[in-house]
Amino acid sequence: MFARAVKKSKKNKKNKKGRPKASDYNESEKVIINLANQVYRSLLSTENAFPTHEKEVELVKDSWEHALTISKLEPMLLSTDIFRVIRGRGSQLRGEAKTKLIPLVEAVYGFDAGRGRKSIRANRKLAALLKYEKGYLYKSLGDKNTPRRGLYKNPIIRRGICALWFANDQDEGIEFSEVFNPMPIHAIALILTTVECVINMWTTGVKRSVAFHSVEYRPIYLYHIEQLEIFGQYTRERNLLGKLCKRLYIEARIAAGALLESESRIPDIPLSAFDAAMKEDEDEDNDEDKNKDEGDSEDDESDTDPY
C-alpha cells in the first residue's frame, strides 16, 4: 500500500553519507518537508510517541498530506528519502525529551551530583522511592505517617510540557493548538515515560547513561496511557482528568508568553455602537441648532432701541 504512494528519488551527490536531509532539496520542497516534520512531531507527541512501523507509515503519510494542504504549493510525491527524513523526527523527539527532562528531574526531585557515600545512598533511596508504585506522579511523596498526595500534580509534568512544546509563543504547542488543547494524555504519558527513564539514570546512586530505546520504554508509555484512561473513568464524577488536561494546556500557554485563545479573539464592533454614534451625531446637531437660535435671539434684542 505504501509503495504505491512513494517514488524513488535520485541520489543527492552532495550528501556523501547517503543520509537524506531537508537541506538537500529546493526551496519549495524544503517548505513542505519542514512543515511535514513539524506536523509529524506534533502527531507523535499527541497520538503515539513510540509507534510501530505500520503506525509510522500512517503518521508520515498523514503529515505529508497535511503539509501539502497548508503549504498551498505545487503537490509533490512522497519519496523514500523524504519519508526517511520525516520518520527520523521520531527518535529526535524522544532524544530531545530526554535531554530537556534530565536537568528538570534532577532539580524537581532533588538528586545530588555528589560522589560521597551519603549522596550515593540518598540518591539510590530517592530513585527507589520515586519508582515504587510510580511515586514520581505525586506532588508529595509522603512518609510512613503521611500518605502520598497530589496524584498527577507533580510540577515535573507541567515543566516538561513547557520545555518540550511551549518554550515560546511560536513553539509547537501554540502553532498546533488544535491537537494540544486540551493536553492529550499521550503527551502527558510521553513526559512521564521520559521522567522514569531519567530516574533510572540514578538507580545506582551515581548518574549513569541510560538509553531511551523504544523496546524498553514503549510498554511504560502504553502503561501510562492506560492508567490515565483508568484514572479518567474512575474519577469521571469529578472530571479530574478533563480538569488536569485543560489546566496543563492553559498553564503551558501562559508560560510560553502566548495569549489565551479567549483573549486573542477580539470581538467585532457591535451594531449598537453604530446606533450610539448616530444618536451622538443627532444630539450634537440639535445642540448646535439650539445654540444658533439662542444667539439669533440675543442679536435681535440688542438691535431693539428701548427709547
Phi, psi and chi 1 to 4 in degrees:
 res  aa     phi    psi   chi1   chi2   chi3   chi4
   1 MET       -  -45.5 -179.3  176.3   69.5      -
   2 PHE   -68.2  -35.6  176.9   61.9      -      -
   3 ALA   -61.0  -32.1      -      -      -      -
   4 ARG   -69.5  -23.2  -69.6 -161.3  -62.3  -90.2
   5 ALA   -94.9    2.6      -      -      -      -
   6 VAL  -121.5  139.5  175.0      -      -      -
   7 LYS  -116.7  151.8   69.0  170.6 -175.3  176.4
   8 LYS   -71.4  137.7  -67.6  -72.9 -176.4  179.8
   9 SER  -106.5  154.6   61.4      -      -      -
  10 LYS   -72.7  146.3  -64.0  179.7  179.8  179.3
  11 LYS   -65.6  137.8  -65.9  -75.0 -175.0  179.7
  12 ASN   -89.9  116.6 -168.0  -54.1      -      -
  13 LYS   -65.5  -26.8  -64.5 -179.2 -179.8  179.1
  14 LYS   -72.0  -22.6  -64.9 -178.6  180.0  179.2
  15 ASN   -94.8   87.8 -164.1  -18.3      -      -
  16 LYS   -64.0  -32.5  -64.8 -179.2 -179.9  180.0
  17 LYS   -79.8   -8.9  -65.8 -177.0  178.7  179.8
  18 GLY    75.5   11.8      -      -      -      -
  19 ARG   -95.7  117.5  -63.9  174.7 -177.5  173.9
  20 PRO   -68.0  144.0   25.2  -33.6      -      -
  21 LYS  -137.6  155.8  -61.3  179.8  -63.7 -176.1
  22 ALA   -61.2  -30.6      -      -      -      -
  23 SER   -71.1   -8.6   58.5      -      -      -
  24 ASP   -78.9   -3.8  -65.7  -24.2      -      -
  25 TYR  -113.9  167.3  -60.0   88.7      -      -
  26 ASN   -73.0  175.6   64.6   42.2      -      -
  27 GLU   -61.6  -44.1  -68.0  -55.4  -45.6      -
  28 SER   -64.4  -42.4  -65.4      -      -      -
  29 GLU   -64.8  -38.6  -68.3  171.1  -25.6      -
  30 LYS   -61.2  -41.2  -74.9  179.9 -174.1  176.4
  31 VAL   -59.4  -48.4  169.4      -      -      -
  32 ILE   -66.1  -44.1  -60.7  173.1      -      -
  33 ILE   -63.3  -44.1  -67.5  170.1      -      -
  34 ASN   -64.2  -39.6  -72.9  -28.1      -      -
  35 LEU   -62.8  -44.1  -81.7  171.8      -      -
  36 ALA   -62.4  -38.0      -      -      -      -
  37 ASN   -60.3  -45.0  -75.0  -21.5      -      -
  38 GLN   -65.5  -43.4  -65.8  173.8   37.4      -
  39 VAL   -64.0  -42.7  173.7      -      -      -
  40 TYR   -62.0  -44.8 -175.7   60.4      -      -
  41 ARG   -58.8  -41.8  -87.9  179.7   55.3  100.6
  42 SER   -66.8  -40.5  -63.4      -      -      -
  43 LEU   -67.4  -40.5  -68.8  179.2      -      -
  44 LEU   -59.5  -44.4  -74.2  174.0      -      -
  45 SER   -64.6  -36.0  -58.7      -      -      -
  46 THR  -107.8   -7.8   58.7      -      -      -
  47 GLU  -124.2  -43.8  -68.7 -173.1   15.8      -
  48 ASN  -167.0   99.9 -165.5  -27.3      -      -
  49 ALA   -81.7  -13.6      -      -      -      -
  50 PHE  -128.1   63.8  -66.7   86.8      -      -
  51 PRO   -73.6  151.4   29.6  -35.6      -      -
  52 THR   -71.8  171.5   61.0      -      -      -
  53 HIS   -60.1  -42.0  175.2   69.5      -      -
  54 GLU   -62.3  -41.5  -68.3   75.7   13.5      -
  55 LYS   -69.3  -35.8 -173.0   62.7  176.8  179.2
  56 GLU   -57.6  -47.4  -86.5 -173.4  -31.4      -
  57 VAL   -58.5  -45.4  172.1      -      -      -
  58 GLU   -61.3  -46.1  178.3 -174.0  -28.4      -
  59 LEU   -68.5  -38.7  -68.5  176.5      -      -
  60 VAL   -63.7  -45.3  169.4      -      -      -
  61 LYS   -63.6  -42.3  -70.4  172.5   66.4  176.7
  62 ASP   -62.7  -41.1  -72.7  -12.5      -      -
  63 SER   -64.2  -40.7  -57.3      -      -      -
  64 TRP   -64.6  -46.1 -173.8 -108.7      -      -
  65 GLU   -63.4  -40.0  -67.6  -60.2  -38.6      -
  66 HIS   -65.0  -41.9 -165.1   96.5      -      -
  67 ALA   -64.3  -40.2      -      -      -      -
  68 LEU   -62.1  -39.3  -71.0  173.9      -      -
  69 THR   -66.7  -47.7  -60.3      -      -      -
  70 ILE   -79.9  -21.1   59.7 -178.2      -      -
  71 SER   -76.5  -30.3   71.1      -      -      -
  72 LYS    58.7   25.2  -61.3 -179.3  179.9  179.3
  73 LEU   -95.2  172.8  -64.9  172.9      -      -
  74 GLU   -61.2  127.9 -177.2  178.6   -9.9      -
  75 PRO   -59.7  145.0  -22.6   33.9      -      -
  76 MET  -135.9  150.8   55.6 -175.6  -71.4      -
  77 LEU   -76.0  151.9  -68.1  177.7      -      -
  78 LEU   -83.1  105.1  176.9   61.1      -      -
  79 SER   -81.8  166.9   71.0      -      -      -
  80 THR   -64.1  -37.2   52.5      -      -      -
  81 ASP   -66.9  -43.7  -80.9   -8.5      -      -
  82 ILE   -65.1  -37.9  -65.8  174.9      -      -
  83 PHE   -56.8  -43.8  173.3   83.8      -      -
  84 ARG   -67.3  -35.3  -72.5 -161.8  -65.8  -90.6
  85 VAL   -60.4  -49.0  169.9      -      -      -
  86 ILE   -68.6  -44.4  -60.3  171.1      -      -
  87 ARG   -60.9  -31.9 -175.5 -179.7   60.7 -179.1
  88 GLY   -61.6  -17.3      -      -      -      -
  89 ARG   -67.4  -19.1  -65.4  -68.5  170.4  169.5
  90 GLY   -65.0  -53.7      -      -      -      -
  91 SER   -66.9  -32.1   57.8      -      -      -
  92 GLN   -63.8  -40.6  -70.6  179.2   15.6      -
  93 LEU   -62.0  -47.5  170.7   65.9      -      -
  94 ARG   -66.1  -38.3  -66.0 -171.9  -67.4  -88.3
  95 GLY   -65.2  -39.8      -      -      -      -
  96 GLU   -66.0  -40.3 -179.0 -175.5  -20.0      -
  97 ALA   -59.6  -46.2      -      -      -      -
  98 LYS   -63.6  -45.8 -179.2 -176.3  172.1 -174.1
  99 THR   -59.5  -42.5  -61.4      -      -      -
 100 LYS   -76.9  -27.4  -69.3 -176.1  173.8  179.4
 101 LEU   -83.4  -23.2  -95.1  -67.8      -      -
 102 ILE   -54.5  -55.6  -74.0  174.7      -      -
 103 PRO   -67.6  -29.8   23.0  -33.1      -      -
 104 LEU   -69.2  -45.0  -64.2  179.0      -      -
 105 VAL   -61.6  -43.8  167.4      -      -      -
 106 GLU   -62.8  -38.7  -66.2  170.2   -2.4      -
 107 ALA   -75.3  -43.8      -      -      -      -
 108 VAL   -68.7  -43.2  168.8      -      -      -
 109 TYR   -92.3  -18.6  -64.6  110.7      -      -
 110 GLY    89.7   35.8      -      -      -      -
 111 PHE   -70.4  145.7  -74.0  103.2      -      -
 112 ASP  -110.0  124.1 -174.6   -5.9      -      -
 113 ALA   -76.4   -2.6      -      -      -      -
 114 GLY   -64.3  154.7      -      -      -      -
 115 ARG  -106.5    6.3  -66.6  -68.3 -178.5  125.1
 116 GLY   -71.6  160.4      -      -      -      -
 117 ARG   -59.0  -39.5  -70.9 -175.9  179.6 -179.7
 118 LYS   -63.6  -43.9 -174.3  176.6 -179.6 -179.9
 119 SER   -65.8  -43.1  -65.5      -      -      -
 120 ILE   -62.7  -44.0  -67.4  173.4      -      -
 121 ARG   -62.9  -42.4 -166.7 -177.8  -54.4  113.7
 122 ALA   -66.5  -40.8      -      -      -      -
 123 ASN   -64.3  -41.8  -72.5  -25.0      -      -
 124 ARG   -64.3  -42.6 -171.3 -178.4  -59.9  150.5
 125 LYS   -65.8  -41.5 -178.8  178.7  178.7 -179.3
 126 LEU   -64.7  -44.3  176.1   59.0      -      -
 127 ALA   -60.9  -42.8      -      -      -      -
 128 ALA   -64.4  -40.4      -      -      -      -
 129 LEU   -66.2  -39.9 -171.4   60.9      -      -
 130 LEU   -68.5  -34.7  -69.8  170.2      -      -
 131 LYS   -81.7  -25.5  -68.0 -169.2   66.1  175.5
 132 TYR   -64.8  117.6  178.5   70.1      -      -
 133 GLU    50.4   37.1  -65.5 -175.4  -14.1      -
 134 LYS    53.9   49.8  -54.3  -60.5 -179.2 -173.4
 135 GLY   -59.3  -23.9      -      -      -      -
 136 TYR   -67.7   -8.6   58.1   84.1      -      -
 137 LEU   -76.8  -18.4  -59.5  178.3      -      -
 138 TYR   -93.5  150.7  -65.1   83.2      -      -
 139 LYS   -72.2  -35.6 -173.6  174.8 -176.8  179.2
 140 SER  -128.9  126.3  172.8      -      -      -
 141 LEU   -74.6  -20.9  -80.2  170.5      -      -
 142 GLY    70.7 -166.0      -      -      -      -
 143 ASP  -154.4 -162.5   52.7   35.5      -      -
 144 LYS   -60.9  -32.0  -67.1 -179.3  179.7  179.3
 145 ASN  -102.0  -11.9  -58.5  -44.2      -      -
 146 THR  -125.8  125.2  -52.5      -      -      -
 147 PRO   -71.6  159.5   26.7  -34.5      -      -
 148 ARG   -64.4  149.1  -67.4  172.1  170.8  176.4
 149 ARG  -138.0  155.3  -67.2 -178.8   60.1   84.6
 150 GLY    78.7   51.8      -      -      -      -
 151 LEU   -60.6  129.4  179.2   60.4      -      -
 152 TYR    62.8   21.5  -66.1  118.8      -      -
 153 LYS  -114.8    8.0  -69.2 -177.3  179.4 -179.8
 154 ASN   -65.4  134.6 -168.7  -71.0      -      -
 155 PRO   -62.3  -13.9   19.3  -31.6      -      -
 156 ILE   -61.1  -30.7 -167.4   64.6      -      -
 157 ILE   -66.0  -51.7  -58.0  174.9      -      -
 158 ARG   -63.3  -43.6  172.7 -177.3   53.3   79.8
 159 ARG   -67.4  -36.5  -66.5 -177.5   65.3  175.7
 160 GLY   -66.0  -42.5      -      -      -      -
 161 ILE   -61.4  -45.0  -73.1  170.1      -      -
 162 CYS   -62.7  -42.7  -69.6      -      -      -
 163 ALA   -66.7  -36.5      -      -      -      -
 164 LEU   -88.4  -35.1 -165.3   54.1      -      -
 165 TRP  -128.8   -9.5  -59.1  -63.0      -      -
 166 PHE  -132.6   44.8  -68.4   82.0      -      -
 167 ALA   -68.9  -28.0      -      -      -      -
 168 ASN  -158.0  178.9   54.3   62.2      -      -
 169 ASP   -77.5    4.9   61.4    0.3      -      -
 170 GLN  -112.0    3.7  -58.3  -63.4  -44.5      -
 171 ASP   -75.4  171.9 -148.1  -12.5      -      -
 172 GLU   -57.5  -40.2  -67.7  158.8  -53.0      -
 173 GLY   -61.8  -27.5      -      -      -      -
 174 ILE   -87.7  -47.6  -54.0  -61.6      -      -
 175 GLU   -63.6  -34.5  -68.6  -63.9  -46.1      -
 176 PHE  -117.1   50.4  -63.2   97.9      -      -
 177 SER   -62.0  -23.3   60.1      -      -      -
 178 GLU   -63.3  -24.0   65.1  -89.7   20.2      -
 179 VAL  -105.2  -10.8  -65.0      -      -      -
 180 PHE  -103.2   -6.7  -79.4   95.6      -      -
 181 ASN  -119.1  116.6 -179.8   23.9      -      -
 182 PRO   -72.5  168.4   28.5  -35.7      -      -
 183 MET   -59.2  119.9 -169.0   61.4   56.7      -
 184 PRO   -68.7  149.1  -16.3   30.5      -      -
 185 ILE   -64.9  -26.0   61.2  172.8      -      -
 186 HIS   -67.3  -35.4  -64.6   75.2      -      -
 187 ALA   -69.0  -42.6      -      -      -      -
 188 ILE   -61.7  -42.1  -59.9  172.2      -      -
 189 ALA   -63.1  -36.9      -      -      -      -
 190 LEU   -63.9  -42.6  174.4   56.3      -      -
 191 ILE   -62.1  -46.0  -64.1  -61.4      -      -
 192 LEU   -66.6  -37.5  -63.9  176.2      -      -
 193 THR   -64.8  -40.3  -55.0      -      -      -
 194 THR   -66.3  -39.3  -49.8      -      -      -
 195 VAL   -58.3  -45.1  167.7      -      -      -
 196 GLU   -63.9  -38.3 -178.4  155.6  -20.8      -
 197 CYS   -60.3  -44.0  177.0      -      -      -
 198 VAL   -67.3  -39.7  177.1      -      -      -
 199 ILE   -60.9  -36.8  -67.7  172.2      -      -
 200 ASN   -62.9  -21.1  -73.9  -22.2      -      -
 201 MET   -68.8  -16.2  -62.8  171.0   67.0      -
 202 TRP  -113.0    6.1  -71.1   93.8      -      -
 203 THR   -64.6  -24.4   52.3      -      -      -
 204 THR   -86.0   -7.0   64.0      -      -      -
 205 GLY    96.7  -17.4      -      -      -      -
 206 VAL  -122.5  132.4  177.2      -      -      -
 207 LYS   -59.8  128.5 -174.3  177.5  178.5 -179.4
 208 ARG  -136.0  167.9   60.4 -166.9  173.9   94.6
 209 SER   -79.8  134.5  177.9      -      -      -
 210 VAL  -134.3  124.9  172.1      -      -      -
 211 ALA   -74.4  143.6      -      -      -      -
 212 PHE  -100.0   61.4 -161.7   21.5      -      -
 213 HIS   -80.6  145.1  -71.1  153.2      -      -
 214 SER   -61.5  -40.5  -65.5      -      -      -
 215 VAL   -57.2  -40.7  173.8      -      -      -
 216 GLU   -84.2  -36.2 -177.2  175.7   -4.1      -
 217 TYR  -102.7  -10.9  -74.8   95.4      -      -
 218 ARG   -60.6  -44.6 -180.0 -174.3  -70.2  118.4
 219 PRO   -59.7  -36.3  -24.5   35.4      -      -
 220 ILE   -67.8  -41.0  -62.7  172.6      -      -
 221 TYR   -60.3  -47.0  171.6   73.6      -      -
 222 LEU   -65.7  -34.7  -64.6  176.7      -      -
 223 TYR   -61.3  -44.4  166.2   83.9      -      -
 224 HIS   -65.8  -38.3  -79.6  -59.9      -      -
 225 ILE   -61.5  -46.3  -67.7  172.8      -      -
 226 GLU   -61.3  -44.0 -179.9 -176.2   23.2      -
 227 GLN   -66.8  -36.8  -70.0  -58.7  -56.7      -
 228 LEU   -65.3  -38.8  -77.6  162.2      -      -
 229 GLU   -65.5  -42.4  -70.0  173.5  -18.9      -
 230 ILE   -63.9  -43.7  -65.9  172.4      -      -
 231 PHE   -56.7  -43.7  172.4   69.4      -      -
 232 GLY   -63.4  -42.5      -      -      -      -
 233 GLN   -67.6  -44.1  -75.5  -66.6  -39.7      -
 234 TYR   -67.3  -32.6 -162.8   86.2      -      -
 235 THR  -108.3   21.9   62.8      -      -      -
 236 ARG   -62.0  -27.4   60.8 -175.2  178.8  -84.9
 237 GLU   -60.2  -34.4 -177.1  177.8  -18.6      -
 238 ARG  -101.6   -1.0  -60.4  -72.4  -58.9  171.6
 239 ASN    51.5   44.6 -169.8   29.3      -      -
 240 LEU   -65.5  -37.9  -65.6 -169.9      -      -
 241 LEU   -68.6  -42.9 -179.4   61.2      -      -
 242 GLY   -60.9  -42.8      -      -      -      -
 243 LYS   -64.2  -40.8  -68.3  175.9 -179.4  177.5
 244 LEU   -61.2  -49.5  170.8   68.6      -      -
 245 CYS   -64.2  -39.8  -65.0      -      -      -
 246 LYS   -67.3  -43.8 -177.4  177.8  179.7  179.8
 247 ARG   -64.8  -42.6 -173.6 -174.3   74.9 -111.5
 248 LEU   -61.4  -39.6  -73.6  172.2      -      -
 249 TYR   -68.1  -45.8  173.5   76.5      -      -
 250 ILE   -62.5  -45.7  -68.9  174.6      -      -
 251 GLU   -64.2  -38.7  -69.9  177.4   -9.3      -
 252 ALA   -68.4  -39.9      -      -      -      -
 253 ARG   -64.2  -42.1 -170.6  175.8  179.5   93.7
 254 ILE   -64.1  -43.5  -67.7  172.5      -      -
 255 ALA   -62.9  -29.6      -      -      -      -
 256 ALA   -76.5   -9.4      -      -      -      -
 257 GLY    83.3   19.1      -      -      -      -
 258 ALA  -100.6  147.4      -      -      -      -
 259 LEU   -66.1  147.4  -69.0  172.9      -      -
 260 LEU   -64.4  149.6  -64.8  178.1      -      -
 261 GLU   -60.7  -31.1  -70.0  166.8  -33.0      -
 262 SER   -68.7  -29.7   58.9      -      -      -
 263 GLU   -80.2  -29.8  -63.4  173.2  -30.7      -
 264 SER   -78.6  -15.9   61.4      -      -      -
 265 ARG   -89.1   93.2  -69.1 -167.3  -65.2  -92.6
 266 ILE   -77.6  124.2  -59.0  174.6      -      -
 267 PRO   -68.5  151.8   22.7  -32.4      -      -
 268 ASP   -70.1  162.5  -65.3  -29.6      -      -
 269 ILE   -67.7  124.2  -58.9  173.6      -      -
 270 PRO   -73.0  154.0   27.0  -34.3      -      -
 271 LEU   -61.9  -28.0  -65.7  178.3      -      -
 272 SER   -62.1  -28.0   58.4      -      -      -
 273 ALA   -68.2  -34.3      -      -      -      -
 274 PHE   -68.7  -40.8  -60.6  153.7      -      -
 275 ASP   -61.0  -42.6  -68.8  -29.8      -      -
 276 ALA   -64.8  -37.1      -      -      -      -
 277 ALA   -64.5  -41.1      -      -      -      -
 278 MET   -66.0  -39.7  -70.3 -167.3  -64.6      -
 279 LYS   -64.9  -40.2 -178.2   66.8  168.5   57.6
 280 GLU   -62.1  -42.5  -70.9  170.2    9.3      -
 281 ASP   -65.2  -39.8 -175.8   69.3      -      -
 282 GLU   -64.4  -42.7 -178.0 -179.6   -8.2      -
 283 ASP   -63.5  -40.3  -69.2  -18.1      -      -
 284 GLU   -63.6  -41.2  -70.5  171.1   -1.0      -
 285 ASP   -62.7  -41.3  -74.2  -13.8      -      -
 286 ASN   -64.9  -39.2  -70.1  -23.3      -      -
 287 ASP   -64.8  -40.2  -71.3  -18.2      -      -
 288 GLU   -64.7  -43.4  -70.5  178.1    2.2      -
 289 ASP   -63.4  -39.9  -69.1  -18.6      -      -
 290 LYS   -65.1  -43.9 -178.4  178.7  179.0 -179.1
 291 ASN   -63.5  -37.7  -68.5  -24.1      -      -
 292 LYS   -66.4  -42.2 -177.3  178.3 -179.8 -178.4
 293 ASP   -63.8  -40.7  -69.0  -19.4      -      -
 294 GLU   -65.8  -37.1  -69.7  176.6   -7.2      -
 295 GLY   -66.9  -41.4      -      -      -      -
 296 ASP   -64.2  -38.7  -69.4  -16.5      -      -
 297 SER   -63.5  -41.8  176.0      -      -      -
 298 GLU   -65.4  -36.5  -69.1  176.2   -1.9      -
 299 ASP   -65.8  -40.2  -70.1  -19.5      -      -
 300 ASP   -63.5  -39.8  -69.0  -16.4      -      -
 301 GLU   -65.0  -39.5  -68.5  178.1    0.5      -
 302 SER   -70.6  -25.1   62.0      -      -      -
 303 ASP   -80.8  -15.0  -69.1  -19.4      -      -
 304 THR   -81.0  125.7  -57.2      -      -      -
 305 ASP   -89.1  109.6 -172.7   -4.7      -      -
 306 PRO   -67.9  -15.4   26.1  -32.6      -      -
 307 TYR  -102.8      -  -58.7  103.9      -      -
